[in-house]
Amino acid sequence: MNFITSLALIAVAYAILYVIALLFVDCDLRLAWAEKFGKPTDCLAGKVVWITGASSGIGEHISLALARAGVKLVLSARRAYELERVRQSCLKVGKNLKEKDILVLPMDVLEVEKHKAYFQQVIDHFGHLDVLVNNAGRSQRAIWEEIELAVDKEMFNLNVFSVLSLSRIAVQHFMKQNEGHIVVTSSLAGVMAAPYSASYIGAKHAIHGYFDALRLEKMMHNITVTLLCPGPVFSNILADSFTGRPKEKFGKPMEITDRRMSTERCGHLCAVAIANKLDEAWMALPPIIFMVHFLICYPNVASLVTRFLGPKFFVKMRDTKVRMEIKSD
Ligand SMILES: NC(=O)c1ccc[n+]([C@@H]2O[C@H](COP(=O)([O-])OP(=O)(O)OC[C@H]3O[C@@H](n4cnc5c(N)ncnc54)[C@H](OP(=O)(O)O)[C@@H]3O)[C@@H](O)[C@H]2O)c1
């Protein structure tokens, strides 16, 4: 066997193993590698991390995972009593964390005119900030043509513009201290579209555009950008979702029997991605990671496969069961 043939065989074996691995993992292979062989989350001990949307769900569990690693935390969301509950849990599991190491900073991220003042409160308390995790957000369940423009605007105000506003203030601070890390909880819905959440899909795709641009612009300035992309995860997000009408909530909760990643596992994987400064991290129960890879890498086959599977398949993959009336089917 000559050198070229050996190389070709190695390449084929690598491709086959890669595809097989994707069928079984609950995250992308870079994240899986980082979890096994990368930096432990403890490497973040002593850093100051500000997490928005820390009062429940993924934000709560990122907070707990980071507290276990000895990270100093700023916890933000609107419900101060929930933040206090998360703070107490973090202190309980926290590695060498004292009361003053966890600051509860209640805020509505939509009040962008107050962002500078909130940022100053963080600096007054800790002296600096190392990582900002923009996690606050809401999803959507709605039929495309029935979405009122006011909902698109509410969605972008929450999931895009509030994130940009806080991140711009943080990046100005990071530029002065010559390092910093911006993290945004996007979604697999920001990588690949799903039906019946058009404003949400648009908003999460916009996050990728804005923050991929930031990463390129600041790569020489020691500023890291990480986009966390969970698939379906247990949390309050479904009930709290936007619909097609302004001020309305979807209201239907998840059920324990739904097929979703646990919030604990998601929080841990997010912490690993942050510790290892990954550009993008995907996490979801198998075979979703495989499917997203496949549909993105093979767009021609993807268009045939998606037509064959139909929108209901994607709704079920995301929500386990169809919880809304889908008139178009
Ligand atoms: N769960 C999933 O399946 C999934 C999948 C992909 C991506 N994600 C993303 O993960 C992030 C967290 O969602 P989750 O699943 O953990 O849902 P969740 O349990 O509903 O958490 C949402 C968090 O955002 C906060 N929030 C909402 N509006 C806010 C506002 N105006 N100002 C400040 N905080 C606000 C909520 O706190 P308050 O109500 O106390 O303000 C809560 O802490 C979101 O960005 C979401 O898009 C979730």
The ligand as an SDF file (V2000), in Angstrom:
LIG
                    3D

 48 52  0  0  0  0  0  0  0  0999 V2000
  -34.8270   25.5980   26.7980 N   0  0  0  0  0  0  0  0  0  0  0  0
  -34.5420   25.3910   25.5150 C   0  0  0  0  0  0  0  0  0  0  0  0
  -34.9940   24.4010   24.9170 O   0  0  0  0  0  0  0  0  0  0  0  0
  -33.6140   26.3460   24.7900 C   0  0  0  0  0  0  0  0  0  0  0  0
  -33.0640   25.9130   23.5810 C   0  0  0  0  0  0  0  0  0  0  0  0
  -32.2240   26.7630   22.8990 C   0  0  0  0  0  0  0  0  0  0  0  0
  -31.9210   28.0020   23.4100 C   0  0  0  0  0  0  0  0  0  0  0  0
  -32.4490   28.4090   24.5920 N   0  0  0  0  0  0  0  0  0  0  0  0
  -32.0980   29.7540   25.0810 C   0  0  0  0  0  0  0  0  0  0  0  0
  -31.6850   29.6660   26.4310 O   0  0  0  0  0  0  0  0  0  0  0  0
  -31.8980   30.9270   27.0540 C   0  0  0  0  0  0  0  0  0  0  0  0
  -32.5140   30.6800   28.4190 C   0  0  0  0  0  0  0  0  0  0  0  0
  -33.7780   30.0940   28.2740 O   0  0  0  0  0  0  0  0  0  0  0  0
  -34.3150   28.9160   29.2090 P   0  0  0  0  0  0  0  0  0  0  0  0
  -34.6180   27.7700   28.3520 O   0  0  0  0  0  0  0  0  0  0  0  0
  -33.4550   28.7260   30.3800 O   0  0  0  0  0  0  0  0  0  0  0  0
  -35.7420   29.5310   29.6130 O   0  0  0  0  0  0  0  0  0  0  0  0
  -36.2990   30.1190   30.9860 P   0  0  0  0  0  0  0  0  0  0  0  0
  -36.2150   29.0970   32.0600 O   0  0  0  0  0  0  0  0  0  0  0  0
  -37.6350   30.6820   30.6480 O   0  0  0  0  0  0  0  0  0  0  0  0
  -35.2900   31.2930   31.3320 O   0  0  0  0  0  0  0  0  0  0  0  0
  -35.3490   32.5470   30.7070 C   0  0  0  0  0  0  0  0  0  0  0  0
  -34.6120   33.5310   31.5730 C   0  0  0  0  0  0  0  0  0  0  0  0
  -34.6270   34.8000   30.9300 O   0  0  0  0  0  0  0  0  0  0  0  0
  -35.0490   35.7750   31.8550 C   0  0  0  0  0  0  0  0  0  0  0  0
  -35.7120   36.8810   31.1900 N   0  0  0  0  0  0  0  0  0  0  0  0
  -36.7470   36.8340   30.3140 C   0  0  0  0  0  0  0  0  0  0  0  0
  -37.1030   38.0760   29.9620 N   0  0  0  0  0  0  0  0  0  0  0  0
  -36.2760   38.9200   30.6230 C   0  0  0  0  0  0  0  0  0  0  0  0
  -36.1520   40.3280   30.6760 C   0  0  0  0  0  0  0  0  0  0  0  0
  -36.9550   41.1340   29.9710 N   0  0  0  0  0  0  0  0  0  0  0  0
  -35.1940   40.8650   31.4570 N   0  0  0  0  0  0  0  0  0  0  0  0
  -34.3840   40.0710   32.1880 C   0  0  0  0  0  0  0  0  0  0  0  0
  -34.4340   38.7350   32.1750 N   0  0  0  0  0  0  0  0  0  0  0  0
  -35.3810   38.1710   31.4010 C   0  0  0  0  0  0  0  0  0  0  0  0
  -35.9850   35.0290   32.8170 C   0  0  0  0  0  0  0  0  0  0  0  0
  -35.9990   35.6460   34.0970 O   0  0  0  0  0  0  0  0  0  0  0  0
  -37.1610   36.5870   34.7060 P   0  0  0  0  0  0  0  0  0  0  0  0
  -38.4710   36.0330   34.2190 O   0  0  0  0  0  0  0  0  0  0  0  0
  -36.9510   36.4480   36.1820 O   0  0  0  0  0  0  0  0  0  0  0  0
  -36.8530   37.9480   34.2010 O   0  0  0  0  0  0  0  0  0  0  0  0
  -35.2500   33.6940   32.9330 C   0  0  0  0  0  0  0  0  0  0  0  0
  -34.2580   33.7650   33.9160 O   0  0  0  0  0  0  0  0  0  0  0  0
  -32.7590   31.7450   26.1090 C   0  0  0  0  0  0  0  0  0  0  0  0
  -31.9550   32.7150   25.4650 O   0  0  0  0  0  0  0  0  0  0  0  0
  -33.2480   30.7330   25.0900 C   0  0  0  0  0  0  0  0  0  0  0  0
  -33.4910   31.2870   23.8390 O   0  0  0  0  0  0  0  0  0  0  0  0
  -33.2980   27.5980   25.2970 C   0  0  0  0  0  0  0  0  0  0  0  0
  1  2  1  0
  2  3  2  0
  2  4  1  0
  4  5  1  0
  4 48  2  0
  5  6  2  0
  6  7  1  0
  7  8  2  0
  8  9  1  0
  8 48  1  0
  9 10  1  0
  9 46  1  0
 10 11  1  0
 11 12  1  0
 11 44  1  0
 12 13  1  0
 13 14  1  0
 14 15  2  0
 14 16  1  0
 14 17  1  0
 17 18  1  0
 18 19  2  0
 18 20  1  0
 18 21  1  0
 21 22  1  0
 22 23  1  0
 23 24  1  0
 23 42  1  0
 24 25  1  0
 25 26  1  0
 25 36  1  0
 26 27  1  0
 26 35  1  0
 27 28  2  0
 28 29  1  0
 29 30  1  0
 29 35  2  0
 30 31  1  0
 30 32  2  0
 32 33  1  0
 33 34  2  0
 34 35  1  0
 36 37  1  0
 36 42  1  0
 37 38  1  0
 38 39  2  0
 38 40  1  0
 38 41  1  0
 42 43  1  0
 44 45  1  0
 44 46  1  0
 46 47  1  0
M  CHG  2   8   1  16  -1
M  END
$$$$
